[in-house]
Amino acid sequence: MVFGVTALGIAAAAAFFRLHDLGMSAFRADTILLWSLAQRHIPPVQLWTQWFEVSGAAGQMPMPAWIMQLFLSLTEWPVTPFWVRFPHALLGMLAVPVAYAGACRMGGKGMGLVLAALVAVNPYHIGYSREAYFYASAFLGYFLFFWAMVALTHEIRGGHGVRWKTLLLLAAALFFTAYSQITGLILCAAGALILGAVLFLNREGCDQPWRSLGCIAGVYSIVLAPLVFAAWGLKPLLSQIGANREAGAQVVALSGERLLPSVGTALLRFAWGNDAWAVGLLVLSLALAVAVMIRRKEKHLVWIPGLMVLQLVLFALSRKASGATYDPRYMSGIMPFYLALIAYGLWNLPSLLPRKASPFAWIACAAAVAAGVPAAYLQTRVTGKPTPYFEIVRWTDSNLPAGTPVLVDRWFEPWNELKAHPSTNVQFTFTIPNEPLDNFLKGNWRKTAEEFLVRNPDAAYLEIAKTYWDAPGVGPWEWPRKYFARHVTIANEAGLKLRKLGLATRSDFYSSNSNRVVVEIFYNTEEDVIAKARADGRSVLALYGPGWQYTKTGDYRDWRTIPEKAEMRLWNLTDGPLTASPVLRAAAMGGPVRLRAKAPALQVRDFPPNQLTEWTLEPMTLQPGMTTVILTPEAQPNRGLLVEHIRASVIQSGEPE
């Protein structure tokens, strides 16, 4: 009864933390890949046969996307953030009973429940189970691999040949591990070496050790052979990764990552985090595992820490060769074995204490499991991984005028992340490519941003990444804080709390300037622009009113367009009337375009195609305040007008203001 209730509670916790508000969080840059595949309704079989063609994914495997697409195609459920993530959440939930099965084989049902509970509420595992990406299936593979390794080592040490059921388990583990994420191959390699060592050390007591070795090698060959021959297999994957080695090495250099500190970070992140009590609990759990192992003389279990160390050595070698980062997610193959040691220590705590202390020991075990619950719940509340794009778009759509250009501080965002979280109101944009750092410096990106924002006084500025603030010789950018009258901060509050606990899933959460977890939007209202112009001593101002849209051409030039009609707002900033001429500089595309201006008399101008032409309208008297000029292009199929800028020239001594 107690066992059944406990198991049910663990299953319920695993489901809740992986499914609650699953559609709330925004997608991040790389998870947009699977979101895009789902929106395009790519046939599941095509993901295996034309993976690179449909995804362009460098260094990624097709299997997780295939599972997602197969689920969506079979159910025909809508492509929403919840349903796109749902199959990955199910894989995360499935890892819990798999962890139970592996721990049962290692230390009995009690230890199985402890490990299952630790996994059910593990914040790191929950975080990746809630992403439409490559790691939920990878983690399932890692836990299957743990189960298979425990079963195989037990069978080898027991003097029997490996059973066919265990070989099928190994095949499933290899499939999910190797075909989810390329770093899973590190675990596959480490596991093969450890199994070889166990077979060698137990060769005298094992029944037909060479047969067992041959069976294991056969399973490896059958499951992994497609990686050699597939068009998206190991060779092209490594080629793609190698092509990006220099850029990756630059990222590592800028981040300041080092192997040993990153390993330490991973060990804390895979458990309870970096608070003092969490570190103490981790050290105690591992010390208990060592103490129990020594007391029970279970030296054979040394293969578990041996496998972890071997994985990390192979990881370090592969990272150095590829120039990639030391992010803990790339080391997550050790996680099932690591948590198994923790569960082993916690479960056997009562055996190290007097009988009278047993109840307190069980309470301590339960408390250790429960310690992960607060951060587990925080994972269900994160609004981004880490950038809260949905919240950014909701705010801009609700608070900025329709058609407002919003300059983003990272050039990639407008046509990737923010395109995947589309606005119904504003238009996100960039000036020039500002990555890598060389482009940022050579193009003088900050100068281009200043010029854009001054040239487009109605534009806002979205600071997501605080691009290269941490780079030597660059530093923070204070200009927007002086230029704009207003700004708002949008924070991923749960992400900030997880960051403080050391339990956020990705390195992006931990930048020293809190970029992405906290984003800022700088903007001026029309009243602010007018007040600034008056303070600068200007007498007339031309502003874009309703009806304009913004676009950018392939040469990185910025334009306004008029889909139907638009307002040019002329502001007389003086106390008396003045005479001014509105000026518009534009080029027609697709053929000549006729533009009508009602100001208040009707004026007409034909703009020739592919030629910048400046139109100075007839002088008009402007009373103090705003005067509106209505612009209407003559609608023709496949033709339009690209407007470079508008302004107003005061008729005073024949000179424009």
Helices and strands as residue ranges (DSSP letters): H 2-19, H 32-39, H 44-49, H 51-55, H 63-75, H 81-107, H 109-120, H 123-129, H 135-157, H 164-178, H 184-201, H 209-224, H 226-229, H 234-243, H 245-255, H 259-269, H 276-295, G 299-302, H 303-322, G 328-334, H 335-347, G 349-352, G 355-357, H 358-370, H 373-379, H 389-399, E 405-408, H 417-420, E 427-429, H 437-442, H 445-455, E 460-463, H 479-483, E 486-491, H 493-501, G 507-510, E 518-523, H 526-535, E 540-544, E 549-552, E 558-561, E 566-572, E 578-589, E 593-598, E 602-607, E 613-616, E 620-622, E 625-633, E 640-650
